[in-house]
Amino acid sequence: MKRSRVRFSQAAQRSSGPSRSVGKGQSRLRGRTRLPCRIGSKKFGIFSGDIDGRAVTRFVGGLTEDQSAGAYAAWESFEGSVDGVRGASAFVHMQVLSDSKVEAMVLHIVPSRGTGGLAGLTGVGGIRVDEDDTHRLWLDYALPD
């Protein structure tokens, strides 16, 4: 299996589609919790670099009003190329933020979800957000021979 480290940048992202946002002091869970939560948020991403293509991402999570603490989990459906190999795949990722610092970040390539040249793609990675809000994703991945 080929192993390498790939970095790419999420060049553009916009929100779209159905989502529910529960504001400060409100809850859709009939009083069980008073934490702000965003459910079903969808974003479209355009990627460039060693990974080139597009993705649709579904998020669930919540942040404090000042965005200094919170967490999210996401499913990302990707179509394009990884290091020149074309196909589609899926990533699942989550992050926990506390005092404006990332406490935990996990990204996994979902096993058995690849198509085309990305069939059998496996690996892990992470996401870093630059000061200018550019998202940079790295992957340690393997493709079958």
Protein Blocks (a to p, Z undefined) as FASTA:
>chain_A
ZZdddddddfbdcdedjdddddehiafkgopaccdcdehiacddddedjbgcdddddddd
dddfkopaccdddddddeddeehiacddddddddddeehiafbdcddddehkaghjlgoi
acdddddddfkopacddddddddZZ
